[in-house]
Structures are given as structure tokens and as C-alpha cells.
């Protein structure tokens, strides 16, 4: 039995034991897209009952990561640490109905039995010995002050099954499930209990989460059944793997959303990239000539998203593909939209531009076609926005190592200082005429001037760069060409 049809209610429920990682961000995105597509509600729930590892800093990082990706929520955040009474009352219901029992086995005893089972080649699991205690014996021991956990009494036979919107019908033999803990002996709930109590209390209609939770689902289904509650619709999304097809981890590079922001990724590019990890819009996402589209705005993703498009096969995180998305978004953005993102990079780098906003916008339009990251605007491109030039030693060695070239650039500065018109055509004509008069190739002067003006060997058209920098800066930087320090 599934939940009654009503306005969908979904949740993103991270554990604040780490920052928002890629897998969690993709889960949050799928829930957000589903809620927005269906006109439903997205609840944010912080599962912080791991008191030793959870922290306010991690909570703030998760919320910051979601906001950076443009994912808002409708209710919450709710904190499980503030809802302990709900979990204990739910546990009491399961105990009263005979679906749970007290377990007096100590941690040491359980570890010894598991070790013995492993040594004998058996699967380590709880042997159910406290399940055999009579209610009277359990009550007596509790009155005597013995510490006890609360376990769910899994049926000894039969199967537990559920329908999954991605994987279809899934079932587990009950004999493969041990009697799992609901409440620890200190009264703190386990994940299995708290997630069911919360999802029921919050009216969740759909549970969209990673496929690594499939093995947890039968334990939760059993609780729904024991409580007489309808099942939500489960949708387990495929895992995200590294390029080597193993579970994505730090050895593949950055895994937290915050790290990608710090790398200069545009949030919409990251959202577009994440949205296509394990999901496809199908025929609706093709161009008029039948080719697959890859660039989708947030509105596009919301309009096209459905659970039917989620793949069963695992997705591969491709950093090169993410870099491609990033360059495409930077190129497509108007300068006015890029500027506040670039200003964040400047602040992080401790840089203050010395040019006007109007000049900065024109410069961004010139440079965005060559940018791979927002970080470029605070590193290789700094010479365009300020007076200090971050020279690339390799560029100096290649194009400014010849003293004759430096001398010619200084002399050419006077030609540019005398120009009444300073546009691309005039600046190009001036350089080529000067090279011809001096009997040198224009290419040598162009390459040397590019380094003297920008500090880099690669840049947009030199003459577009000159117009962008302005006559006075060009003249001054060419005059300084002779004093550019040679790399050691």
C-alpha cells in the first residue's frame, strides 16, 4: 500500500558530520526538482543525533552549499536532536504492539559474539537471545535498573518487499535481516527509527535518496507495516562513481560542494552538471534535429524532471565535463551577471580593482571567452583589472628574454602615446608600421607586447586588449617592458 495521492512532500535529510558532498547535493537537487516540478513541498531535516560527530559548523556548511546551488526549501530546517520525544513515543508504540523488545546484551557481549561468528565463517549478526525473554522477565530486569536497548522483532520467515520508482519491485528475505536496534540503551534513536518516525510525522509521500539506502529500506518498511501506516513511494537514485568506476571519494579530487565553489565553478554550471548525473530528460531533452541537449537552465530542469528519467546504472563524475559546463556558462553569462561572482573571487584573493565598474564589465566581456573558471579573473586576468601585473615566468622567458624586443617595445610606447584615436584598427596599424620601419617581424612585437601588457603569453587579440586597457595603461606598461624582471 502506498501513500494516498496528495500534493507531494519530499525531504532532504543530511547528517551534519561533514560538509555538503557531491552525492548529497545531487540527492538534494533531485528532491528540489521533483518538488518544484510537481508543485510539492521540500522539507529540510538535519539528522544530527550523532552528537559526537555533528557540529553547528557542518550544519552551516550544508545550508550554505544548498543556497549556493540555488536550492531553497519550504519547511525547516528541523533538527532531530530536538525531536527525541517523538522517537521514544514511536518506539513505545512498537513495544506495546509486540513488534519490539528490550535487549540487555552489552556492547562487549555483542562484540564477542560477532567476533566468534566471523571466526567460524558465519555472518556476524544478533542471535535474538533477548527476544526469547518473557515480558515479565524483561520488566523485572528493567525495574532492577539494567540498561537495555530496544530492538525490532523481524519476522522469522517470509519476505519484505516494496516497489521502487527506479528499481521496480525489490524484496528481501526476512531471515537475512537481524533484529535491528531502534533505541540504544542511552535512549538515543538509531537512524532506522528516527527516519521512519520523522517521515510519518512530516507526511512524506516520496523518499528520494541514494541507492546505498536500499538495504535499509526493508527495516523501515517493516516499521511502517507495524505502525499500520501506508508506505511512501521510494525512489533510490544511482550512486556517483569516480572515473575509475569506484565509489566517489577524496582520492578522485574534491567531493564537497564548497570545494567546487572555491575552485571557481559557476553555481548554475554545477547544478546543470549534477542534474544530468544519473538522470536524463529523454526525448524531451533533444534538439529539433534529434541531438541530446546538455545545457539546461534551472527552469528547464524543473519543467523536464521526473522520476522516470532516473537511471538504474551508476553515474560517473567527470571533472573534464564539469569544466566544460563551467566554460559554457561563463561564456553565456552577461558581464553583469558574472561581476558579483568575480567580485567574490577578488575579495577572497584580497584584491581591489582599480578600474570603474563600466570598465570592469567591458573587460569581463572580452575575457570570458577564454576563462575556464571564475578563479581566472582573480589570477591570470588580474592585470586587466588592476595596476599590478602577475607575470608568468614562462611567458617572459619565451617572448621577453630578448633585450632588443624590450627596447623596441619601449620605443613603440611613444608611438602609442601620440595617437589621437586609440581603437583596434589604429593600434594594429601603428604596431605593424613600426615593425616594418624597424625591419622586424610584427609577430615578435605582438607576442612581447602581450606579455608586457598582461603578464601572460595567451590573451585575446592584442589590439582588443589594448583598447580594453586604455591608452595610458598601454603606454605605461610598454615603457616598463625593459624593467620586467627575468625569471631566475
SELOBA-534996 format. One line per field, with one value per residue (C-alpha): residue in three letters; y, z, x; chain; residue number from 0. Coordinates in steps of 0.5 Angstrom, whole numbers. Layout:
// SELOBA-534996
res c(ala | ...)
py c(Y | ...)
pz c(Z | ...)
px c(X | ...)
chain c(A | ...)
n c(NUM | ...)
END
This chain:
// SELOBA-534996
res c(unk | unk | unk | unk | unk | unk | unk | unk | unk | unk | unk | unk | unk | unk | unk | unk | unk | unk | unk | unk | unk | unk | unk | unk | unk | unk | unk | unk | unk | unk | unk | unk | unk | unk | unk | unk | unk | unk | unk | unk | unk | unk | unk | unk | unk | unk | unk | unk | unk | unk | unk | unk | unk | unk | unk | unk | unk | unk | unk | unk | unk | unk | unk | unk | unk | unk | unk | unk | unk | unk | unk | unk | unk | unk | unk | unk | unk | unk | unk | unk | unk | unk | unk | unk | unk | unk | unk | unk | unk | unk | unk | unk | unk | unk | unk | unk | unk | unk | unk | unk | unk | unk | unk | unk | unk | unk | unk | unk | unk | unk | unk | unk | unk | unk | unk | unk | unk | unk | unk | unk | unk | unk | unk | unk | unk | unk | unk | unk | unk | unk | unk | unk | unk | unk | unk | unk | unk | unk | unk | unk | unk | unk | unk | unk | unk | unk | unk | unk | unk | unk | unk | unk | unk | unk | unk | unk | unk | unk | unk | unk | unk | unk | unk | unk | unk | unk | unk | unk | unk | unk | unk | unk | unk | unk | unk | unk | unk | unk | unk | unk | unk | unk | unk | unk | unk | unk | unk | unk | unk | unk | unk | unk | unk | unk | unk | unk | unk | unk | unk | unk | unk | unk | unk | unk | unk | unk | unk | unk | unk | unk | unk | unk | unk | unk | unk | unk | unk | unk | unk | unk | unk | unk | unk | unk | unk | unk | unk | unk | unk | unk | unk | unk | unk | unk | unk | unk | unk | unk | unk | unk | unk | unk | unk | unk | unk | unk | unk | unk | unk | unk | unk | unk | unk | unk | unk | unk | unk | unk | unk | unk | unk | unk | unk | unk | unk | unk | unk | unk | unk | unk | unk | unk | unk | unk | unk | unk | unk | unk | unk | unk | unk | unk | unk | unk | unk | unk | unk | unk | unk | unk | unk | unk | unk | unk | unk | unk | unk | unk | unk | unk | unk | unk | unk | unk | unk | unk | unk | unk | unk | unk | unk | unk | unk | unk | unk | unk | unk | unk | unk | unk | unk | unk | unk | unk | unk | unk | unk | unk | unk | unk | unk | unk | unk | unk | unk | unk | unk | unk | unk | unk | unk | unk | unk | unk | unk | unk | unk | unk | unk | unk | unk | unk | unk | unk | unk | unk | unk | unk | unk | unk | unk | unk | unk | unk | unk | unk | unk | unk | unk | unk | unk | unk | unk | unk | unk | unk | unk | unk | unk | unk | unk | unk | unk | unk | unk | unk | unk | unk | unk | unk | unk | unk | unk | unk | unk | unk | unk | unk | unk | unk | unk | unk | unk | unk | unk | unk | unk | unk | unk | unk | unk | unk | unk | unk | unk | unk | unk | unk | unk | unk | unk | unk | unk | unk | unk | unk | unk | unk | unk | unk | unk | unk | unk | unk | unk | unk | unk | unk | unk | unk | unk | unk | unk | unk | unk | unk | unk | unk | unk | unk | unk | unk | unk | unk | unk | unk | unk | unk | unk | unk | unk | unk | unk | unk | unk | unk | unk | unk | unk | unk | unk | unk | unk | unk | unk | unk | unk | unk | unk | unk | unk | unk | unk | unk | unk | unk | unk | unk)
py c(0 | 7 | 14 | 17 | 21 | 29 | 34 | 31 | 32 | 30 | 32 | 33 | 30 | 31 | 29 | 35 | 30 | 33 | 39 | 38 | 33 | 32 | 26 | 29 | 35 | 31 | 28 | 35 | 37 | 31 | 33 | 40 | 39 | 34 | 39 | 45 | 40 | 38 | 44 | 40 | 41 | 41 | 40 | 40 | 36 | 36 | 29 | 31 | 25 | 23 | 28 | 27 | 28 | 33 | 40 | 47 | 49 | 43 | 45 | 52 | 49 | 45 | 51 | 55 | 50 | 49 | 57 | 57 | 52 | 56 | 51 | 53 | 49 | 50 | 48 | 47 | 46 | 41 | 38 | 31 | 33 | 37 | 31 | 26 | 25 | 23 | 18 | 15 | 15 | 12 | 6 | 6 | 4 | -1 | -4 | -4 | -8 | -13 | -11 | -9 | -12 | -10 | -12 | -13 | -15 | -11 | -8 | -12 | -19 | -17 | -15 | -22 | -26 | -22 | -24 | -31 | -32 | -29 | -33 | -39 | -37 | -34 | -28 | -23 | -22 | -21 | -28 | -26 | -29 | -23 | -24 | -30 | -27 | -27 | -20 | -21 | -22 | -16 | -12 | -15 | -13 | -6 | -5 | -7 | -2 | -6 | -2 | -4 | -2 | -3 | -8 | -9 | -16 | -18 | -24 | -30 | -32 | -29 | -23 | -16 | -12 | -5 | -2 | 3 | 8 | 7 | -1 | -4 | -9 | -10 | -16 | -18 | -25 | -23 | -29 | -24 | -19 | -19 | -16 | -8 | -3 | 2 | 6 | 5 | 4 | 11 | 13 | 16 | 13 | 10 | 12 | 7 | 9 | 17 | 17 | 13 | 17 | 23 | 21 | 19 | 26 | 30 | 27 | 25 | 22 | 20 | 18 | 20 | 18 | 15 | 7 | 6 | 6 | 0 | -4 | 0 | 0 | -7 | -5 | 2 | -2 | -7 | -1 | 2 | -4 | -5 | 2 | 1 | 7 | 7 | 7 | 13 | 12 | 10 | 12 | 10 | 14 | 11 | 12 | 17 | 14 | 17 | 16 | 9 | 7 | 6 | 10 | 17 | 19 | 24 | 21 | 23 | 30 | 35 | 32 | 38 | 43 | 48 | 46 | 47 | 54 | 55 | 53 | 58 | 54 | 58 | 55 | 54 | 50 | 46 | 45 | 43 | 38 | 35 | 34 | 30 | 25 | 19 | 23 | 24 | 28 | 23 | 25 | 32 | 34 | 33 | 39 | 39 | 35 | 30 | 31 | 31 | 37 | 39 | 46 | 46 | 52 | 51 | 53 | 47 | 42 | 44 | 43 | 37 | 33 | 26 | 20 | 16 | 19 | 17 | 11 | 5 | 5 | 9 | 16 | 18 | 24 | 27 | 33 | 35 | 35 | 40 | 44 | 44 | 46 | 52 | 55 | 55 | 58 | 63 | 65 | 65 | 70 | 77 | 81 | 84 | 77 | 75 | 81 | 79 | 72 | 75 | 80 | 74 | 72 | 78 | 79 | 72 | 74 | 80 | 84 | 91 | 93 | 100 | 101 | 103 | 98 | 100 | 99 | 92 | 90 | 91 | 87 | 81 | 81 | 81 | 76 | 71 | 67 | 65 | 63 | 56 | 58 | 64 | 64 | 66 | 73 | 73 | 70 | 70 | 76 | 81 | 85 | 87 | 90 | 93 | 96 | 90 | 85 | 78 | 76 | 69 | 67 | 62 | 68 | 72 | 67 | 66 | 73 | 78 | 75 | 79 | 85 | 88 | 87 | 90 | 96 | 96 | 96 | 102 | 106 | 104 | 106 | 113 | 112 | 110 | 116 | 120 | 117 | 122 | 116 | 109 | 104 | 97 | 99 | 104 | 101 | 95 | 99 | 103 | 97 | 94 | 100 | 101 | 93 | 95 | 101 | 97 | 91 | 86 | 81 | 84 | 77 | 78 | 85 | 83 | 77 | 81 | 87 | 82 | 79 | 87 | 89 | 83 | 78 | 72 | 69 | 68 | 73 | 76 | 80 | 84 | 90 | 89 | 88 | 95 | 98 | 95 | 97 | 104 | 109 | 111 | 104 | 101 | 107 | 106 | 98 | 98 | 104 | 99 | 93 | 94 | 93 | 87 | 82 | 76 | 69 | 66)
pz c(0 | -2 | 1 | -1 | -7 | -5 | -6 | -6 | 0 | 0 | 4 | 4 | 11 | 11 | 17 | 19 | 20 | 14 | 9 | 4 | -1 | -8 | -7 | -2 | -6 | -12 | -8 | -5 | -12 | -15 | -9 | -10 | -18 | -16 | -11 | -16 | -22 | -18 | -14 | -8 | -1 | 0 | 8 | 10 | 16 | 20 | 22 | 28 | 33 | 32 | 38 | 38 | 30 | 29 | 29 | 28 | 23 | 19 | 19 | 17 | 11 | 9 | 9 | 5 | 0 | -2 | -2 | -7 | -11 | -11 | -8 | -3 | 2 | 4 | 11 | 16 | 18 | 23 | 28 | 30 | 36 | 38 | 37 | 41 | 45 | 38 | 37 | 44 | 43 | 37 | 40 | 46 | 40 | 37 | 44 | 46 | 40 | 41 | 35 | 39 | 45 | 50 | 49 | 55 | 52 | 53 | 48 | 50 | 49 | 42 | 40 | 43 | 39 | 33 | 33 | 35 | 29 | 24 | 26 | 25 | 18 | 20 | 18 | 25 | 27 | 33 | 35 | 38 | 45 | 49 | 44 | 48 | 55 | 57 | 58 | 66 | 66 | 62 | 66 | 72 | 69 | 67 | 74 | 77 | 73 | 68 | 62 | 55 | 48 | 44 | 38 | 33 | 32 | 25 | 22 | 22 | 16 | 9 | 5 | 6 | -1 | -3 | -10 | -12 | -17 | -20 | -19 | -19 | -14 | -9 | -4 | 2 | 6 | 13 | 15 | 12 | 17 | 24 | 30 | 29 | 34 | 35 | 41 | 44 | 52 | 53 | 50 | 43 | 37 | 31 | 24 | 23 | 28 | 27 | 20 | 20 | 26 | 22 | 15 | 18 | 23 | 17 | 12 | 7 | 0 | -3 | -1 | -6 | -4 | -6 | -8 | -2 | 3 | -1 | 4 | 10 | 7 | 9 | 16 | 15 | 11 | 17 | 22 | 17 | 17 | 25 | 26 | 21 | 16 | 9 | 5 | 2 | -6 | -5 | -11 | -10 | -15 | -17 | -14 | -16 | -18 | -20 | -27 | -24 | -23 | -16 | -10 | -11 | -5 | -4 | -8 | -14 | -12 | -9 | -6 | -2 | -6 | -2 | -5 | -12 | -11 | -8 | -15 | -19 | -21 | -23 | -19 | -25 | -28 | -22 | -22 | -29 | -29 | -22 | -25 | -31 | -26 | -26 | -30 | -37 | -40 | -45 | -52 | -49 | -48 | -55 | -60 | -66 | -70 | -65 | -62 | -54 | -51 | -45 | -43 | -38 | -34 | -28 | -31 | -36 | -31 | -26 | -33 | -35 | -29 | -27 | -23 | -30 | -32 | -26 | -29 | -25 | -27 | -23 | -26 | -27 | -24 | -30 | -28 | -35 | -37 | -31 | -33 | -40 | -37 | -33 | -39 | -43 | -37 | -36 | -44 | -44 | -38 | -39 | -35 | -31 | -28 | -28 | -24 | -17 | -18 | -20 | -14 | -9 | -12 | -12 | -4 | -3 | -6 | -2 | -9 | -10 | -18 | -19 | -25 | -26 | -26 | -33 | -35 | -31 | -35 | -41 | -39 | -37 | -44 | -47 | -42 | -41 | -48 | -45 | -38 | -35 | -28 | -24 | -21 | -27 | -26 | -19 | -22 | -29 | -31 | -25 | -30 | -33 | -27 | -23 | -24 | -21 | -27 | -24 | -30 | -32 | -32 | -38 | -42 | -40 | -42 | -48 | -51 | -47 | -46 | -52 | -50 | -57 | -56 | -50 | -53 | -59 | -54 | -50 | -56 | -59 | -53 | -55 | -62 | -58 | -53 | -60 | -62 | -63 | -64 | -60 | -63 | -65 | -72 | -71 | -65 | -70 | -76 | -71 | -69 | -76 | -79 | -73 | -74 | -82 | -80 | -76 | -80 | -75 | -75 | -73 | -69 | -64 | -62 | -62 | -57 | -53 | -52 | -50 | -44 | -42 | -42 | -39 | -36 | -40 | -46 | -48 | -49 | -53 | -59 | -57 | -60 | -57 | -50 | -52 | -53 | -46 | -42 | -45 | -48 | -41 | -39 | -45 | -46 | -39 | -39 | -45 | -42 | -37 | -41 | -40 | -33 | -33 | -28 | -32 | -29 | -24)
px c(0 | 3 | 1 | -5 | -5 | -4 | 1 | 8 | 12 | 19 | 25 | 33 | 36 | 43 | 47 | 52 | 58 | 61 | 60 | 55 | 58 | 57 | 53 | 48 | 48 | 45 | 40 | 38 | 38 | 33 | 29 | 28 | 27 | 21 | 18 | 18 | 16 | 10 | 8 | 10 | 14 | 21 | 23 | 30 | 31 | 38 | 39 | 44 | 43 | 50 | 52 | 60 | 61 | 55 | 57 | 54 | 60 | 58 | 50 | 52 | 56 | 51 | 46 | 51 | 52 | 45 | 44 | 50 | 47 | 40 | 36 | 31 | 27 | 19 | 20 | 25 | 31 | 28 | 33 | 33 | 36 | 30 | 25 | 27 | 21 | 17 | 22 | 21 | 14 | 14 | 19 | 14 | 8 | 12 | 14 | 7 | 4 | 9 | 14 | 20 | 23 | 28 | 35 | 40 | 46 | 52 | 57 | 62 | 58 | 56 | 63 | 65 | 59 | 60 | 68 | 66 | 61 | 66 | 72 | 67 | 66 | 59 | 55 | 56 | 49 | 45 | 43 | 36 | 37 | 33 | 27 | 26 | 26 | 18 | 15 | 15 | 23 | 24 | 20 | 24 | 31 | 28 | 26 | 32 | 36 | 39 | 41 | 37 | 37 | 30 | 30 | 25 | 23 | 24 | 19 | 23 | 20 | 17 | 20 | 19 | 18 | 17 | 16 | 22 | 20 | 27 | 29 | 22 | 20 | 25 | 25 | 29 | 28 | 27 | 31 | 37 | 35 | 37 | 33 | 36 | 36 | 31 | 33 | 40 | 41 | 42 | 35 | 38 | 35 | 38 | 37 | 32 | 27 | 28 | 28 | 21 | 18 | 20 | 18 | 11 | 10 | 12 | 8 | 13 | 10 | 16 | 23 | 28 | 35 | 42 | 42 | 46 | 40 | 36 | 39 | 36 | 29 | 26 | 28 | 24 | 18 | 17 | 16 | 11 | 7 | 8 | 5 | -1 | 2 | 2 | 8 | 11 | 14 | 21 | 26 | 33 | 38 | 44 | 51 | 56 | 63 | 70 | 73 | 76 | 68 | 70 | 65 | 67 | 72 | 77 | 82 | 79 | 79 | 74 | 68 | 65 | 61 | 64 | 71 | 68 | 66 | 73 | 75 | 71 | 65 | 59 | 53 | 49 | 54 | 55 | 47 | 47 | 52 | 49 | 42 | 45 | 49 | 44 | 38 | 36 | 30 | 29 | 26 | 24 | 31 | 33 | 34 | 30 | 35 | 35 | 41 | 42 | 42 | 47 | 46 | 39 | 37 | 34 | 27 | 29 | 31 | 25 | 20 | 23 | 25 | 21 | 23 | 22 | 28 | 33 | 37 | 39 | 46 | 51 | 54 | 61 | 63 | 68 | 72 | 73 | 66 | 65 | 70 | 66 | 60 | 63 | 67 | 60 | 56 | 62 | 62 | 54 | 53 | 53 | 58 | 53 | 52 | 59 | 61 | 58 | 61 | 68 | 68 | 67 | 74 | 77 | 75 | 78 | 84 | 85 | 85 | 81 | 80 | 83 | 78 | 71 | 65 | 64 | 71 | 71 | 64 | 68 | 74 | 70 | 66 | 73 | 76 | 70 | 71 | 78 | 76 | 76 | 74 | 72 | 78 | 82 | 79 | 83 | 89 | 92 | 87 | 89 | 93 | 86 | 83 | 89 | 96 | 100 | 102 | 102 | 108 | 108 | 116 | 115 | 112 | 117 | 123 | 119 | 117 | 121 | 128 | 131 | 133 | 132 | 125 | 124 | 128 | 123 | 117 | 119 | 121 | 114 | 110 | 112 | 108 | 102 | 103 | 102 | 96 | 89 | 85 | 86 | 82 | 84 | 85 | 89 | 93 | 94 | 97 | 101 | 105 | 106 | 108 | 113 | 116 | 116 | 120 | 125 | 126 | 123 | 117 | 111 | 109 | 115 | 113 | 106 | 108 | 113 | 107 | 102 | 107 | 109 | 101 | 98 | 104 | 101 | 103 | 96 | 91 | 85 | 87 | 93 | 89 | 83 | 87 | 90 | 83 | 81 | 87 | 86 | 92 | 95 | 96 | 98 | 104 | 106 | 107 | 110 | 115 | 116 | 118 | 125 | 125 | 121 | 125 | 128 | 126 | 131)
chain c(A | A | A | A | A | A | A | A | A | A | A | A | A | A | A | A | A | A | A | A | A | A | A | A | A | A | A | A | A | A | A | A | A | A | A | A | A | A | A | A | A | A | A | A | A | A | A | A | A | A | A | A | A | A | A | A | A | A | A | A | A | A | A | A | A | A | A | A | A | A | A | A | A | A | A | A | A | A | A | A | A | A | A | A | A | A | A | A | A | A | A | A | A | A | A | A | A | A | A | A | A | A | A | A | A | A | A | A | A | A | A | A | A | A | A | A | A | A | A | A | A | A | A | A | A | A | A | A | A | A | A | A | A | A | A | A | A | A | A | A | A | A | A | A | A | A | A | A | A | A | A | A | A | A | A | A | A | A | A | A | A | A | A | A | A | A | A | A | A | A | A | A | A | A | A | A | A | A | A | A | A | A | A | A | A | A | A | A | A | A | A | A | A | A | A | A | A | A | A | A | A | A | A | A | A | A | A | A | A | A | A | A | A | A | A | A | A | A | A | A | A | A | A | A | A | A | A | A | A | A | A | A | A | A | A | A | A | A | A | A | A | A | A | A | A | A | A | A | A | A | A | A | A | A | A | A | A | A | A | A | A | A | A | A | A | A | A | A | A | A | A | A | A | A | A | A | A | A | A | A | A | A | A | A | A | A | A | A | A | A | A | A | A | A | A | A | A | A | A | A | A | A | A | A | A | A | A | A | A | A | A | A | A | A | A | A | A | A | A | A | A | A | A | A | A | A | A | A | A | A | A | A | A | A | A | A | A | A | A | A | A | A | A | A | A | A | A | A | A | A | A | A | A | A | A | A | A | A | A | A | A | A | A | A | A | A | A | A | A | A | A | A | A | A | A | A | A | A | A | A | A | A | A | A | A | A | A | A | A | A | A | A | A | A | A | A | A | A | A | A | A | A | A | A | A | A | A | A | A | A | A | A | A | A | A | A | A | A | A | A | A | A | A | A | A | A | A | A | A | A | A | A | A | A | A | A | A | A | A | A | A | A | A | A | A | A | A | A | A | A | A | A | A | A | A | A | A | A | A | A | A | A | A | A | A | A | A | A | A | A | A | A | A | A | A | A | A | A | A | A | A | A | A | A | A | A | A | A)
n c(0 | 1 | 2 | 3 | 4 | 5 | 6 | 7 | 8 | 9 | 10 | 11 | 12 | 13 | 14 | 15 | 16 | 17 | 18 | 19 | 20 | 21 | 22 | 23 | 24 | 25 | 26 | 27 | 28 | 29 | 30 | 31 | 32 | 33 | 34 | 35 | 36 | 37 | 38 | 39 | 40 | 41 | 42 | 43 | 44 | 45 | 46 | 47 | 48 | 49 | 50 | 51 | 52 | 53 | 54 | 55 | 56 | 57 | 58 | 59 | 60 | 61 | 62 | 63 | 64 | 65 | 66 | 67 | 68 | 69 | 70 | 71 | 72 | 73 | 74 | 75 | 76 | 77 | 78 | 79 | 80 | 81 | 82 | 83 | 84 | 85 | 86 | 87 | 88 | 89 | 90 | 91 | 92 | 93 | 94 | 95 | 96 | 97 | 98 | 99 | 100 | 101 | 102 | 103 | 104 | 105 | 106 | 107 | 108 | 109 | 110 | 111 | 112 | 113 | 114 | 115 | 116 | 117 | 118 | 119 | 120 | 121 | 122 | 123 | 124 | 125 | 126 | 127 | 128 | 129 | 130 | 131 | 132 | 133 | 134 | 135 | 136 | 137 | 138 | 139 | 140 | 141 | 142 | 143 | 144 | 145 | 146 | 147 | 148 | 149 | 150 | 151 | 152 | 153 | 154 | 155 | 156 | 157 | 158 | 159 | 160 | 161 | 162 | 163 | 164 | 165 | 166 | 167 | 168 | 169 | 170 | 171 | 172 | 173 | 174 | 175 | 176 | 177 | 178 | 179 | 180 | 181 | 182 | 183 | 184 | 185 | 186 | 187 | 188 | 189 | 190 | 191 | 192 | 193 | 194 | 195 | 196 | 197 | 198 | 199 | 200 | 201 | 202 | 203 | 204 | 205 | 206 | 207 | 208 | 209 | 210 | 211 | 212 | 213 | 214 | 215 | 216 | 217 | 218 | 219 | 220 | 221 | 222 | 223 | 224 | 225 | 226 | 227 | 228 | 229 | 230 | 231 | 232 | 233 | 234 | 235 | 236 | 237 | 238 | 239 | 240 | 241 | 242 | 243 | 244 | 245 | 246 | 247 | 248 | 249 | 250 | 251 | 252 | 253 | 254 | 255 | 256 | 257 | 258 | 259 | 260 | 261 | 262 | 263 | 264 | 265 | 266 | 267 | 268 | 269 | 270 | 271 | 272 | 273 | 274 | 275 | 276 | 277 | 278 | 279 | 280 | 281 | 282 | 283 | 284 | 285 | 286 | 287 | 288 | 289 | 290 | 291 | 292 | 293 | 294 | 295 | 296 | 297 | 298 | 299 | 300 | 301 | 302 | 303 | 304 | 305 | 306 | 307 | 308 | 309 | 310 | 311 | 312 | 313 | 314 | 315 | 316 | 317 | 318 | 319 | 320 | 321 | 322 | 323 | 324 | 325 | 326 | 327 | 328 | 329 | 330 | 331 | 332 | 333 | 334 | 335 | 336 | 337 | 338 | 339 | 340 | 341 | 342 | 343 | 344 | 345 | 346 | 347 | 348 | 349 | 350 | 351 | 352 | 353 | 354 | 355 | 356 | 357 | 358 | 359 | 360 | 361 | 362 | 363 | 364 | 365 | 366 | 367 | 368 | 369 | 370 | 371 | 372 | 373 | 374 | 375 | 376 | 377 | 378 | 379 | 380 | 381 | 382 | 383 | 384 | 385 | 386 | 387 | 388 | 389 | 390 | 391 | 392 | 393 | 394 | 395 | 396 | 397 | 398 | 399 | 400 | 401 | 402 | 403 | 404 | 405 | 406 | 407 | 408 | 409 | 410 | 411 | 412 | 413 | 414 | 415 | 416 | 417 | 418 | 419 | 420 | 421 | 422 | 423 | 424 | 425 | 426 | 427 | 428 | 429 | 430 | 431 | 432 | 433 | 434 | 435 | 436 | 437 | 438 | 439 | 440 | 441 | 442 | 443 | 444 | 445 | 446 | 447 | 448 | 449 | 450 | 451 | 452 | 453 | 454 | 455 | 456 | 457 | 458 | 459 | 460 | 461 | 462 | 463 | 464 | 465 | 466 | 467 | 468 | 469 | 470 | 471 | 472 | 473 | 474 | 475 | 476 | 477 | 478 | 479 | 480 | 481 | 482 | 483 | 484 | 485 | 486 | 487)
END
